[in-house]
Amino acid sequence: MGSGIVCAALGACATTPVPPAVDHRYVLLGPEGRPVVRVVTTAPACPTLVVDGSTVALSVRMPPATIAARPARAGGAPAKAAAFDVTTCEATLPAEVAKATIDGVSLPLPKARPQRIVVLGDTGCAVTADPARAQACNDPAQWPYPRIAAAAAAMKPDLVIHVGDYHYRENPCPQGEAGCAGSPWGYGFDAWQADFFAPSRPLLAAAPWIVVRGNHESCARAGQGWWRFLDPRPVDGKRTCNDPADDDLGNFSAPYAVPLGDAGDTQLLVFDSSATATRALVPTDLAYREYRAQFELLFAMGTRRPHAFFLAHHPVLGFAANPRDPQRPYPGNAGLQSVLAAMYPATLFPPNVAATIAGHNHLLEVVDFATAHPAQIIAGIGGAHLDGPLPVPFPVGATPAPGAVVGQMLSSPRFGFLTLERNGEDWALRAFDVDGKAFAACTLRRRAASCSPLVALPQRP
């Protein structure tokens, strides 16, 4: 008797649907630009990696686990266990690789001299307990990160830099809010999948990534996922954010440098500012001691090449909109400034740092200085709810840090992403909207930034 007849006779044709396997494959660049292959999968075993025709075993970075709920933050999300029903696999690639594949699909590999770099940040969907501030994750106009990731991937970048804050779905969607109805929440994989992995798929496949840790990835928030999925270095059992008793370790990580190509003159200096404070730090603070040692180490690395871009989530030399007093925009991060001022009182950074690149403030911002400070770039326009615009005309004398005199500034609260492209000894910076249409352009030359809008930018009356 045929199987269809048996099924009909027994009335057992219905079967339990098998959920599709989750499988994300991507390449991160770690210290000295070493490429690390990562796979996040629901499969029972890590897949096979083939590098230049030879099989390479992927090791388990972290197995599936459910982590007990951490204490709820004051004024933050409710406590909830973090369920990671996926395995994270990894392998470090040799310095020179021509081809790497998994299941016959090629992985993006570092270019000898990256030409086009995508920069974006603050990409998650902010689900808050306040219905008035809950972002409509189900509305592509209100949360456009999937469109942004696709548009950025279409640029065929050689490298992607994410300046932090990947995860925002910390709270359950308020009851009755259709805009975020059905959204997962908490710090487990389901929220990471919705906020970052699923929408990032085309961009993860397009190029290797350099990832910067944001305050949303601090231990009290989504730090468990940060260490599980994104930090490019080997996992440290005390640096997982699983046990709050270890947060003084888990909230800090060593800085590192990534050279931009084998023979290039520029390198990227990656700094973890996730635990910084909005107030000035004092030498007795743990963060002050950690950051002082890390800055000394990082800037020593920075001398290996003539020029450097400093990457951190929090802007040191940028402004944030102040909705309570628009004519007094908030200055740069006081915690980082207090440590840097003790090292480089006049300019906060050593002379070979040409620009600082950050997120955190949800707007596009490029600040050039009449003083010798490096240009500040802010790319916090990747999808999380936008800040209000900065005042126009900009208040005379407003400064992001003591002694820093603004020469020229471009800003816009418009969703999108940036690209950096080599142009001889200069860098061309362009801002694109959610559909990949350019709306602003700048030239970076040493520490100077010269910008112009390509279309009328949103401004405060």
N, C-alpha and C positions, 0 to 999 in steps of 0.2 A: 504494500500500500504506500502511495506517495506521501511525503511529509506533509503536504498541504491538506490531504484528506484526513490524516491523523490529527492534525491541529484542529480541523473543523469538527471532527468527531468528538474530541475531548474538550472542546470549548476553551482551548488554552493558547489561542493565537497571540493574545496580548503578552508582551514581555516588558520587563522593567527597563526603561530607557537608561542607557549608559551615558553619563555625562562626558562631553568631549575632554580629551586630555589637555592640560595647560602646559605649554612648552614655550618658554621665552629664551632666546639665545642672543647674547650681546657681548661686546668687547669693551673692556675698560682699560684706560691707560693709568698705570700706577707710577711709583717713584722711578725717575729716569726714563719715563715713557715705556716701561715694560708692559706689553699687552697681556691682559688676563681675560680668558674666555670664561663666561658665566652662563649657566643654564639653570633656569627655574622650571621645575617639572613636577607633575603629579604622577609620572611613571614610576614604577617600583625600582628602577635602576637608572643610573646616569647613562646617557647615550654615548656613542663612540665618536671621538674626535679624530680626524685624519689630517695630519700636518705634512704637506709636501710628500704625500704618498705613504707616510708611516702612521701607524695607529698610536694614539696617545691616550692614556687612561685619564678620564676626568675623576677627580676625587670628590668626596662629599664634603662640602664646606659646612653645611648644617642640615640635619635630617628634619623630617616633619616633627612638629612639637606644638603643644598648647601651653603657653606661658601664663602662669597665674596672674591675675589682675594686679597691677601696680596701684599704689594709693592714688586716689583722684587728686588732680591738681586743684588748688584753690581757684575758683572761678573758671575751671577748665572742664574737660569732658568727664562724664561719669566713668567709674572704674569698670573695666570689662577685661576678661581674659583674652589674650591674643592667640588666635588659632592660626598656625602656619601649617596647612595641609599640603605642603610642597617640599621637595628636596632642592637645595641649592648645590649645584655642582660647579667645579672650577678646574682650570689648568692654566699655568703660566706658559706663554708661547716663547720660543727662542727669539733672539734679537732679530734675526733675518728670516722671514717666512714669506714664501711666494704664494701659498694657498693653504687655507684651512677650511675644512668642511665638516658638517654634521649631517648625517643622512643625505649626503650629496648636495647639501645647500651651502654655498660659500658664506663665510663670515667676513665682515668688513675688517680690513687690516690697516695698520698705520701706514701713511704715505711718507716717503723719504723727505719730502718737503711740502707739508700741508699748505694749500693755497687758499681754500675757502673754508671758513670756520663758522658754524652756526652757534649763536649764543642765546640762551633763553633761561628763564627761571620763574619760580613761583607759579607752578603749573597746575596744582591740584584744585579741586572744587571745594570751596569753604562751606561745609554744612555746619551750621551753628544752632544752638538751642533757641536763639532769638529768631522768631519767624520773620521779623523785619530785615534780618541780615543774612538769612539762609540763602545761599546761592542756588540757582535753578540748574542743577547738574544735568537734568533731562532736556534742557533747552540749548541747542548748539550756539545760539546767539549770546546766551548768558554765561555758558561755560564752553569756550571755543577751543580748548586745548587739543582735542582730536583733530580739528581742522588745521590748527597751527602746526602740529607735529607732521601732518601730511604735507603741508605747504613747505615746511622746512626740509623735509626729506626730498621733495621735488627739486630743491636747489642742488642736489648731489654734492653735499658737503664732504670734505676730507676729514673733518673732525667736528664733534659736537661738544660744547661746554654747557653744562647745566649748573647754574649758580645757586641752587638749593631751594628747599621747600617743595618737595615732591608730593607730600601727603597732607591733605587737609580734612579728610572726612572723619573727624574726631567724634562728632556727636550724631545721635539719631536724627533723622529728618523730623522736624516738628509735625505733629499730627495735623493732617488736612492740607499740607503743603504739596501740591501736585508737582511743583518744580523739582523737588528732590525725592519724591515718593519712591520707595523701593531701594534707595541707596544703601549699600553696606556702610558700616561705621565701626569705629574702633581702630585698633592698631594691628590687626591680623592681616593675612594675605588677601582676604576678600576686598578690603578697603584699598590695599596697595594695588590690587589688580584693576579695580575700577578707576582709581585716581591716576595711576602711572603706567602700569605695564600694558594694559590693553590699548589705551590711546597712543602710547609711545612706540608701538610695534614697528611702523614704517621707518621711524627715525632711528630706532635701535638697529635696524637692518641696514641703514644707509652708511654709517660711519662709526668708528670707535668714539667712545665718550670719555670726557673728563668730568667727574662728578664732585661738586662742592657741597659740603654738609650745611644745611640750614637750621634755624632754630626749631623748625617743626620736626627735625630729626634728632633733637636732643633726647636724653634718656627718659625724661618725664613724658615724652610724647612718642614719636614714631622711631625712636632710636633702635629698637629691636630690629625693625625692618632695614634700617640703614646698615647695621653691621651684618645682617643676614644676606642682603642683596647687593649693596652698592659699594661699600668701602673696598678699595682695590687691593688691600693688603691681607695677608693671612689672618685668620680670626684668632683672637686672644680670648681665652675663656673668661677673663675678668672684664673684657670689653665687649659685652653683649647687651647691656642695659636690661638684662633679665632680673638681676637682683639690685634693688635700690641701694643696698649697702656698698655696691661697687661703682656708683655713679661718678665719684670723683676720678675714676679711671675712664669709664665709658663716655663721659662728656668731653673728653679731650683726646686728640689723636695727633701724631707727629706730622709736621708739614712735609711737603716734598716738592720737587721740581720736575717739570716735564719739558724737555727740549722740543722746540718746534722744528723738527727735522734734523737730519744727521749733520748737515753743514750750515744750519741756520744761525743767525746772530741773536735770536730771541728765545726765551724760555718762559714757561708759565709757572708761577709760584703759588701752590695750592695750600690754603690755610683754613683750618677748622675753627670758625668763630661761633659755633652753635650755642655755646654756653656763656657768651659775653653778656655784659650788663648794660643798661641804658645810662647808668651813672658812672662817674669816674671811679676807677679801681684804685686801691692803695696797695703798697708793696706787701702788706700782710695778707691780702686776699689770695686765695688759692688760684683764682683765674689770672691775677696779675703775675704771679710767679710762673705759672704754666706758659702764659703768652709771652712773657719776656724771654724765657728760654727758647721758645719756639721761633719767635721773630729772629733772635740771634742766629739760630741754626738756619732758618730759611734764607735770610739775607746773605749769609755766607755762601749758600748754594747759588744765590743769585749772581754772584760775581763771576761765575763760570762762563757767562756770555755777556756781551755788551749791554743787552736790553732785556727787560723783563716786564711781564704783566702780572700784577698781584691779584689773585682770585680769592675772594672771601664772600660769604653771604651778606654780611652787614656792611653797608657803605661807610667808609671812613670820611670821605670828603664830598658827600652828596647831601641833598635836602629831601625832606619828606613833607607832604602837605599837612597843614595844621587846620583841621576843620573848625576848631573853636576860635582861632585867630589867624585868618588866612594871610595877613601881612607879616606874620612871624613864623615862617616855615621852620620845621624842626631841623636841627643841624645833624652832622654825622654822628656815628656811634661813639659815645663818650668813653665807654669801657676800653675800646681799642685805642682811641686817641690818647688816653692817659698813659698807656704803656709805650706807644710809639713816640710820644712827646719827650719821654725820658731818654730815648735813644737818638732821635733826630729832631731836636727842638724846632728848627726853622721850617722843615718841610715834611716832617713825619715819616718820610720814606727815604731810603738811600738814593743817590742820584741816578742809578741805572734803572730804577722802576719808572717806566714810561707812562703807565696807566694802571688804574685799579678798576677791576670789574666786579660788580656785585649785583645783588637782587634786593630782596626784603621790602623795599619800597615799591609799591605796585604801580610803577609808571616807567616810561622811558626817560632817561636823563643822561645828558653828556655835559660835563662841567669843565671848562677850560679856565686856567688861572693866570692872573697877571703876575702873581708870585711864582716861585719855582716849584710849586707843588705839582705832582703828576695829575693828569686828567682823570676824572672820575666818570665811569660808565655804569649806569644802572639799567638792568634788563629784566625788571620784575613784572613783565607784561604777558606772561605765558598762559594765563587762564584764570588764576584766582581773581576774585573781585578787585576792581581797580580802585586806586586812590583818586581823590579829587585832584584837579590840576593845580599847579603852582601859580602864584599870583602874577599877573601881567598888567603893568610893567613890574619887574621884579624889584623888591624893596632895596633901595640904595644902602649899601653897607652890610647887607645880610651875608653871613659867612658860615660855612659848614664846620669850621675849626678855627681856633684862635690863630690869627696871622695869615690866614688864607684869603686872598683877595680874588674875587670872581672876575674873570675877564669876559667870558662869553658862556652862555648856557642855552641849551635846547632841551625842552621837556615836553612830554605828551602822555596823558593817560589813555592810551589806545592799545588794545590787545594786539599781540604779534610776537616778533622775534627779531634778532639782529644777525647780520653777517659781518665778519671781518675778512678782508681779502688783501693779500700782499699787492703792493703797487710800488715796485722798486724798493726803496728804503722806507717808504711810508706804508700805512695801512688804511684802506678804505673801509669805513664803517657805514652800513646801510640798515635802516629800519624798515621792516615789512609788516603789513597787516595780516589778518587771519587768512586772506586769500593769496598771500604772496605778492601783494602790490607794494612797491616801495613808497614810503611817505617821508623819509628824511635821509640825509646823507652827511657824512663827516669825513674829514681827513685827519688821521693821527700822525703827527710828525714829532718824533722824540716825545717831549712831555706836553706838547701843544695839541689842541683839538679845535678844528675849524668846521663849523656845521651850517647847514641850511635846510629848511623844510622843502620838500618837493610838492606838498599840498598844504592847505591851511590846516594848522594844528588846533586841537581843542584848547581853548583858553578861558580863564575866568574873567568875566566882565569887569 
